[in-house]
Amino acid sequence: MNQVQPDLVNFDPGIAYFSMEIGLETGLFTYSGGLGVLAGDTLKSCADLGLPVVGVSLLYHQGYFSQSINDKGEQVESPIEWNPADKLKLLPSKIVVREIQGRDVSVQGWLYVYTGLDGHRVPIIFLDSQLPENDEQDRALTSSLYAGDQEFRLRQEILLGIGGVKYLRAVGCHKIHTFHMNEGHSALLTLELLRESQRNVLETWDEDTVWDFEKVKNQCVFTTHTPVAAGHDKFPYDLVEKTLNVNIPIKALKKIGGEEDLNMTTLGLNLSRFANGVAQMHGDVSRNMFPGRDIDFITNGIHVPTWTHTAFKKLYDRSIRLWAKDPKYLRHAMNLPPADIWAAHMDSKTNLMEEIARTTGEKFDPEILTLGFARRAAAYKRATLMFNDLDRLIEIAENCDGLQLVFAGKSHPQDQAGKGLIRDIHQFNDEIKRRSKKLKLVYLPDYNMRLGYLITGGVDVWVNTPLRPHEASGTSGMKAALNGVLNLSILDGWWVEGCLEGITGWAIGDVDPRSDLDREALDRYDAESLYGKLESIVVPTYYQNRERWIQMQGYAIGVNASFFNTHRQMEQYVCKAYFIR
């Protein structure tokens, strides 16, 4: 295997960014979805901006999983076979982590270096326990992402948080002033920092030890992405006592991690100098979930050079010279020639249609209004809301020149409700094929970064229908806007900030979550709003007022893409979180 010495890159940065998953490219199977892609985009912008950052995550030898769909419309999962040496370089340094049930677990790192537009390099380290000297149960910790039971998950998070800090020290990172925890998965890094702060004073710790919580707090930043209480990792203390071997008394852990369970978000919040949600509304939701906490917000973004389609890159290169280095210049897209915007859009759309034909055999027409819905298949995202009244949807398609629907997304292997959504969509498609010639639907399997790139740039309208207020931010709609695709979405997450009605897209419903309605009534309410906007505004504008449609495409790029990007996001982290002590 290839090896690289740490001195080939800047291995003594000021900021360490920890994330359970990091998505950097399609063939690097270290991510499952939005959280990982956001982490990858963040680190790419750090490189473009010249920030002194190192990324830390885990390596997954079987990735998340490869998805296929059987003839019953059911998701079928299989492990991904890939060779890390094809994408990463093996670091020579090894460490031993003794905090997992008291065993010696050897850990080695793999290195990925992302080079920014001006040549600044950001190293990303992927920790690997799949080493011959480890027990089988410890080798499995870096086999697959989000697998196993609660104990397995806790052991993975020990490896990421505690092992991550240890590994950074082993490769010479001693000047880190900010440890940024991207979600609670890495929050156990605070315990390693806590022990570092005590080592010069005490060799052992007991119930009477005075812990220097403030010293650790001054080193940490915490970002929460989860607006649903059940989504925050919690571990019962009997499991913690059995699994986490850190010699820190449970009494001390309860003080910082919660009395009932070890709550990783509570731990991260208690030991961070700055905490934030990932959209303005999500900041409000997070403060309500954790009363009394000082939780700010920094709205997520996307890495503009990564997600801009080739045709639009050429257009921007001709007309908006500094767009890649500073996406704020994309505001000038509002002055781009309409013919150029439409030509770039049709090139992107044709690429998607070619992919659909190649993978499914379905023939989609680039001239037909095409809606996209691609994201993790989870119940709160309501992938089937569009089919709430199938008769109405078919009627809308039959009364115009047609509608095309492009769906994609994986469900977690243990999420039966999510798998049911995928099966339901395929059943709806069977009925559509029997009943309509003008409504077409396709479900593209094995959703990944490459498919996300093709779909977000290749449809005409991006649809997002989460159950308010369960969408923390969402970034796929930002990728769509970057490529002149208009959003038709629920006012949740980033779209609350990005929606200028009739200018950058359209809202489904209003910002009120309508807590007076039960779930069935709320679905009907939102579906009716979706059908109403589609029938009375979206379809007529696309087919009958192309000039207005293209004008809105320019507004979507100029207003939304110029702001909802990771360059702006990281500038806010620098000002709010990283260098203000």
Sequence and secondary structure as in RCSB ss.txt:
>XXXX:A:sequence
MNQVQPDLVNFDPGIAYFSMEIGLETGLFTYSGGLGVLAGDTLKSCADLGLPVVGVSLLYHQGYFSQSINDKGEQ
VESPIEWNPADKLKLLPSKIVVREIQGRDVSVQGWLYVYTGLDGHRVPIIFLDSQLPENDEQDRALTSSLYAGDQ
EFRLRQEILLGIGGVKYLRAVGCHKIHTFHMNEGHSALLTLELLRESQRNVLETWDEDTVWDFEKVKNQCVFTTH
TPVAAGHDKFPYDLVEKTLNVNIPIKALKKIGGEEDLNMTTLGLNLSRFANGVAQMHGDVSRNMFPGRDIDFITN
GIHVPTWTHTAFKKLYDRSIRLWAKDPKYLRHAMNLPPADIWAAHMDSKTNLMEEIARTTGEKFDPEILTLGFAR
RAAAYKRATLMFNDLDRLIEIAENCDGLQLVFAGKSHPQDQAGKGLIRDIHQFNDEIKRRSKKLKLVYLPDYNMR
LGYLITGGVDVWVNTPLRPHEASGTSGMKAALNGVLNLSILDGWWVEGCLEGITGWAIGDVDPRSDLDREALDRY
DAESLYGKLESIVVPTYYQNRERWIQMQGYAIGVNASFFNTHRQMEQYVCKAYFIR
>XXXX:A:secstr
  B  GGGS  S SEEEEES    STTS    SHHHHHHHHHHHHHHHHT  EEEEEE  TT S EEEE TTS E
EEE     GGGT EEEEEEEEEEEETTEEEEEEEEEEEEE TTS EEEEEEEE   TTS HHHHGGGTSTT S H
HHHHHHHHHHHHHHHHHHHHTT     EEEEESGGGTTHHHHHHHHHHHTT SS  TT    HHHHHTTEEEE  
  SGGGS EEEHHHHHHHB     HHHHHHHH SSEEEHHHHHHHT SEEEESSHHHHHHHHHHSTT   EE   
 B HHHHS HHHHHHHHHH TTTTT GGGGGGGGGS HHHHHHHHHHHHHHHHHHHHHHH     TTSEEEEEES
   GGG TTGGGTTHHHHHHHHHTSS EEEEEE    TT HHHHHHHHHHHHHHHHHHHH SSEEEEEESS  HH
HHHHHHHHSSEEEE   TT  S  SHHHHHHHTT EEEEES TTHHHH  BTTTEEEES S   TTS HHHHHHH
HHHHHHHHIIIIIHHHHHH HHHHHHHHHHIIIIIITTSBHHHHHHHHIIIIIS  
